[in-house]
Amino acid sequence: MKIIRRLLLLSLLAIQATANAQQQPATPQLHRISARDAMDLALKQRIEILNAMLDIKDQEAFNKEVTGAAYPQIKGTVGLQHTFAIPVTVLPDFISPNVYRVLEQNGVKDANGNPIKWDGVINTFPAQFGVPWQASVGVSVQQLLFQPDVFIGLKARSSALELKENQLAITQDSVKSNVLQAYYGVLIAERGLEFATESRDRLAKLYKDQEQLFKSGFIERLDIDKTKVNLNNINTQLTQLNNLIAVSYAGLKFALGLPQTDSLVLTDTLSMEQLRRDVFSLEDGFKYENRPEVKTLLSSQDLLELQVRRYKMNAYPTVAAYWNMQTNAQRQRFDFYDTKDRWFFSNLAGLSINVPIMDGWQRRNRVKQAEYSLQKSRNTLNQFKQVVDLQIVSARSQFTNAMEALNSQIDNKDLAERVYAATKVKYERGLGSSFEVLQTETALQEALSNYYQALYNGVIAKINYMRALGKL
């Protein structure tokens, strides 16, 4: 009962979350699924899986955006401008000095007969350049020939996409683990219900037999009352188990991403042979790269290495070629449609080179920061490999212990069944008491409870062992 309650705590939370979500009603469906089918279904239905797939598509779109930066950039421009007040420019009087100089050289005199001379003062006069109306139409083309950011971005595309795919694999591992635990948790809860039902049937038969014996005067009323108490208790337990199984199915539907209105039929069974199957070959050919977490760290390292290269390459010049073509018109009035007035055409091409010279050591310090981040990533990877080693050793030990405990509980269960059967025969022959029968019945219930507790522990231990090896 303890393990079932612990198992179903998550299921209760799942039901609450599902009840709070406002969804459109759907047609109920029946699903007959094995554990493998359940994992496959969850990988198609679960929101976190769907979001991780969207992250991959988002990265693919971003990669195409980076690729687009290496293609020619073409822009068209259309401009119309009206100047309400043309700016005034003050110009020096460059005409008067020349005129006076000519007059002086030629000996010209004024009306009073005095020679005309320039007084040396340069006057100014205001001038306006331009017209109120201006229009332009043009097209420009730019092609990057070399830019560090774009160059490194192109190289980082595959690593960035691989990082998202590895993150998806991590999410898939988590979903599969949750599904298997929920799936086998339901199976074990149903086995527990079977055991409790068999116990109820045995107590019911004992109670019926005792009533006949009481009527015949062979036993006391107290014996019947003791059996009735145990029978009431087992009926209460059956009600709780039925409710818990319903909640278990609800939790499994949530783990699969299915509506609560759908029905499930589990086709797998659970046995000692199934737990032992292929266990001893799991570690064959193990590599750290089997774990998606390791692949994610390796992809992160690749990106950090490219980041270091990017900052180092910022010392290189940026080279771009460009071509601009434009036509414009200037009018006193808005009559650009008049074909008699000219439009002026310009056409140019060039090459621009942007050379970094001094940035206050910013680039060098950015390189250092990127190198430190890269070293931290390498340290994290080495540490995680140690964690993987520990997880494998721990999971292997837990699985071994779980299997030994399950073997012991199987023996105890078989022994408790034999003891109960023998005690029941003695009681029916008048050689034992009902108290002994109830004691052995209680011991049998406890043995059965311990058995499916050990069976559940074995399932969880195998799931954790497979996940530690990256073979879930």
QUIHUCOR-V594661 format. One record per backbone hydrogen bond with DSSP energy under -1.0 kcal/mol. CO is the residue of the C=O (numbers start at 1). NH is the residue of the N-H. E is the energy in kcal/mol with one decimal. If there is no record, write none. Layout:
co=[CO | CO]
nh=[NH | NH]
e=[E | E]
//
This chain:
co=[1 | 2 | 3 | 4 | 8 | 9 | 10 | 11 | 12 | 13 | 14 | 15 | 16 | 17 | 29 | 31 | 33 | 34 | 35 | 36 | 37 | 38 | 39 | 41 | 42 | 46 | 47 | 48 | 49 | 50 | 51 | 52 | 53 | 54 | 55 | 56 | 57 | 58 | 59 | 60 | 61 | 62 | 63 | 64 | 67 | 68 | 73 | 75 | 77 | 79 | 81 | 89 | 91 | 92 | 95 | 96 | 97 | 98 | 99 | 100 | 101 | 102 | 103 | 104 | 108 | 110 | 114 | 123 | 125 | 127 | 132 | 133 | 134 | 135 | 136 | 137 | 138 | 139 | 140 | 141 | 142 | 143 | 146 | 147 | 148 | 149 | 150 | 151 | 152 | 156 | 157 | 158 | 159 | 160 | 161 | 162 | 163 | 164 | 165 | 166 | 167 | 168 | 169 | 170 | 171 | 172 | 173 | 174 | 175 | 176 | 177 | 178 | 179 | 180 | 181 | 182 | 183 | 184 | 185 | 186 | 187 | 188 | 189 | 190 | 191 | 192 | 193 | 194 | 195 | 196 | 197 | 198 | 199 | 200 | 201 | 202 | 203 | 204 | 205 | 206 | 207 | 208 | 209 | 210 | 211 | 212 | 213 | 221 | 222 | 223 | 224 | 225 | 226 | 227 | 228 | 229 | 230 | 231 | 232 | 233 | 234 | 235 | 236 | 237 | 238 | 239 | 240 | 241 | 242 | 243 | 244 | 245 | 246 | 247 | 248 | 249 | 250 | 251 | 252 | 253 | 259 | 263 | 265 | 271 | 272 | 273 | 276 | 279 | 281 | 283 | 287 | 288 | 291 | 292 | 293 | 294 | 295 | 296 | 297 | 298 | 299 | 300 | 301 | 302 | 303 | 304 | 305 | 306 | 307 | 308 | 309 | 312 | 313 | 318 | 319 | 319 | 320 | 321 | 322 | 323 | 324 | 325 | 326 | 327 | 328 | 329 | 331 | 333 | 335 | 344 | 346 | 348 | 350 | 352 | 354 | 361 | 362 | 363 | 364 | 365 | 366 | 367 | 368 | 369 | 370 | 371 | 372 | 373 | 374 | 375 | 376 | 377 | 378 | 379 | 380 | 381 | 382 | 383 | 384 | 385 | 386 | 387 | 388 | 389 | 390 | 391 | 392 | 393 | 394 | 395 | 396 | 397 | 398 | 399 | 400 | 401 | 402 | 403 | 404 | 405 | 406 | 407 | 408 | 409 | 410 | 411 | 412 | 413 | 414 | 415 | 416 | 417 | 418 | 419 | 420 | 421 | 422 | 423 | 424 | 425 | 426 | 427 | 433 | 434 | 435 | 436 | 437 | 438 | 439 | 440 | 441 | 442 | 443 | 444 | 445 | 446 | 447 | 448 | 449 | 450 | 451 | 452 | 453 | 454 | 455 | 456 | 457 | 458 | 459 | 460 | 461 | 462 | 463 | 464 | 465 | 466]
nh=[5 | 6 | 7 | 8 | 12 | 13 | 14 | 15 | 16 | 17 | 18 | 19 | 20 | 21 | 263 | 265 | 267 | 38 | 39 | 40 | 41 | 42 | 43 | 45 | 46 | 50 | 51 | 52 | 53 | 54 | 55 | 56 | 57 | 58 | 59 | 60 | 61 | 62 | 63 | 64 | 65 | 66 | 67 | 68 | 70 | 71 | 142 | 140 | 138 | 136 | 134 | 127 | 125 | 94 | 99 | 100 | 101 | 102 | 103 | 104 | 105 | 106 | 108 | 107 | 116 | 113 | 110 | 93 | 91 | 89 | 83 | 331 | 81 | 329 | 79 | 327 | 77 | 325 | 75 | 323 | 73 | 321 | 319 | 151 | 152 | 153 | 154 | 155 | 156 | 160 | 161 | 162 | 163 | 164 | 165 | 166 | 167 | 168 | 169 | 170 | 171 | 172 | 173 | 174 | 175 | 176 | 177 | 178 | 179 | 180 | 181 | 182 | 183 | 184 | 185 | 186 | 187 | 188 | 189 | 190 | 191 | 192 | 193 | 194 | 195 | 196 | 197 | 198 | 199 | 200 | 201 | 202 | 203 | 204 | 205 | 206 | 207 | 208 | 209 | 210 | 211 | 212 | 213 | 214 | 215 | 216 | 218 | 225 | 226 | 227 | 228 | 229 | 230 | 231 | 232 | 233 | 234 | 235 | 236 | 237 | 238 | 239 | 240 | 241 | 242 | 243 | 244 | 245 | 246 | 247 | 248 | 249 | 250 | 251 | 252 | 253 | 254 | 255 | 256 | 258 | 262 | 31 | 33 | 275 | 276 | 277 | 279 | 282 | 284 | 286 | 290 | 291 | 295 | 296 | 297 | 298 | 299 | 300 | 301 | 302 | 303 | 304 | 305 | 306 | 307 | 308 | 309 | 310 | 311 | 312 | 313 | 315 | 316 | 354 | 145 | 146 | 352 | 143 | 350 | 141 | 348 | 139 | 346 | 137 | 344 | 135 | 133 | 335 | 338 | 328 | 326 | 324 | 322 | 320 | 318 | 365 | 366 | 367 | 368 | 369 | 370 | 371 | 372 | 373 | 374 | 375 | 376 | 377 | 378 | 379 | 380 | 381 | 382 | 383 | 384 | 385 | 386 | 387 | 388 | 389 | 390 | 391 | 392 | 393 | 394 | 395 | 396 | 397 | 398 | 399 | 400 | 401 | 402 | 403 | 404 | 405 | 406 | 407 | 408 | 409 | 410 | 411 | 412 | 413 | 414 | 415 | 416 | 417 | 418 | 419 | 420 | 421 | 422 | 423 | 424 | 425 | 426 | 427 | 428 | 429 | 431 | 430 | 437 | 438 | 439 | 440 | 441 | 442 | 443 | 444 | 445 | 446 | 447 | 448 | 449 | 450 | 451 | 452 | 453 | 454 | 455 | 456 | 457 | 458 | 459 | 460 | 461 | 462 | 463 | 464 | 465 | 466 | 467 | 468 | 469 | 471]
e=[-2.4 | -2.5 | -2.5 | -2.3 | -2.2 | -1.7 | -2.3 | -2.4 | -2.1 | -2.4 | -2.4 | -2.6 | -1.9 | -1.3 | -3.3 | -2.8 | -2.2 | -2.4 | -2.0 | -2.3 | -2.7 | -2.4 | -2.0 | -1.4 | -2.6 | -2.2 | -2.8 | -1.9 | -2.2 | -1.9 | -2.0 | -1.4 | -2.1 | -2.7 | -2.2 | -2.4 | -2.3 | -2.2 | -2.7 | -1.9 | -1.8 | -2.4 | -2.4 | -2.2 | -1.6 | -1.1 | -2.2 | -2.9 | -2.7 | -2.5 | -2.7 | -2.0 | -2.6 | -1.6 | -2.1 | -2.7 | -2.0 | -1.9 | -2.4 | -2.7 | -2.0 | -1.7 | -2.3 | -1.1 | -2.8 | -1.7 | -3.1 | -3.9 | -2.6 | -3.7 | -2.8 | -2.8 | -3.2 | -2.7 | -3.0 | -2.9 | -2.8 | -2.6 | -2.6 | -2.3 | -3.2 | -2.6 | -2.5 | -2.6 | -2.7 | -2.2 | -2.1 | -1.2 | -1.8 | -2.6 | -2.1 | -2.4 | -2.1 | -1.7 | -2.0 | -2.3 | -2.1 | -1.9 | -1.9 | -2.0 | -2.0 | -2.5 | -2.3 | -2.0 | -2.4 | -2.8 | -2.3 | -2.2 | -2.5 | -2.6 | -2.3 | -2.3 | -3.2 | -2.7 | -1.7 | -1.8 | -1.8 | -2.6 | -2.2 | -2.4 | -2.1 | -2.5 | -1.9 | -2.0 | -2.4 | -2.5 | -2.4 | -2.5 | -2.2 | -2.4 | -2.5 | -2.2 | -2.5 | -2.6 | -2.2 | -2.4 | -2.9 | -2.2 | -2.7 | -2.5 | -1.8 | -1.5 | -2.2 | -2.9 | -2.2 | -1.5 | -2.7 | -2.3 | -2.2 | -1.7 | -2.5 | -2.3 | -1.9 | -2.4 | -2.5 | -2.2 | -2.4 | -2.0 | -2.2 | -2.3 | -2.2 | -2.1 | -2.1 | -2.7 | -2.6 | -2.0 | -2.6 | -2.5 | -1.9 | -2.1 | -2.3 | -2.5 | -1.9 | -2.6 | -2.3 | -2.5 | -2.1 | -2.3 | -1.8 | -2.9 | -1.3 | -2.6 | -2.1 | -1.7 | -1.9 | -1.1 | -1.7 | -1.5 | -1.0 | -1.5 | -2.2 | -1.9 | -1.6 | -2.2 | -2.2 | -2.4 | -2.4 | -2.2 | -2.1 | -2.1 | -1.9 | -2.3 | -2.6 | -1.9 | -1.8 | -2.1 | -2.1 | -2.5 | -2.2 | -2.1 | -2.5 | -1.4 | -1.9 | -2.8 | -2.6 | -2.1 | -3.3 | -2.9 | -2.7 | -2.8 | -2.9 | -2.8 | -3.4 | -2.8 | -3.4 | -2.5 | -2.4 | -2.0 | -1.9 | -2.5 | -2.8 | -2.9 | -2.5 | -2.3 | -2.3 | -1.7 | -2.2 | -2.3 | -1.9 | -2.3 | -2.3 | -2.4 | -2.4 | -2.3 | -2.1 | -2.3 | -2.4 | -2.1 | -2.0 | -2.4 | -2.6 | -2.2 | -2.3 | -2.5 | -2.6 | -2.0 | -1.5 | -2.1 | -2.7 | -2.2 | -2.3 | -2.8 | -2.5 | -2.3 | -2.9 | -3.1 | -2.7 | -2.2 | -2.7 | -2.4 | -2.4 | -2.7 | -2.5 | -2.4 | -2.3 | -2.7 | -2.3 | -2.4 | -2.1 | -2.4 | -2.3 | -2.0 | -2.6 | -2.6 | -2.5 | -2.7 | -3.0 | -2.3 | -2.1 | -2.6 | -2.5 | -2.4 | -2.6 | -2.7 | -2.6 | -2.1 | -2.4 | -2.4 | -2.5 | -1.6 | -3.3 | -1.5 | -1.4 | -2.7 | -2.3 | -2.5 | -2.2 | -2.5 | -2.4 | -2.1 | -2.4 | -2.3 | -2.3 | -2.6 | -2.6 | -2.6 | -1.7 | -2.3 | -1.7 | -2.4 | -2.4 | -2.0 | -2.3 | -2.2 | -2.0 | -2.6 | -2.5 | -2.2 | -2.4 | -2.6 | -2.1 | -2.7 | -2.3 | -2.3 | -1.4 | -2.9]
//
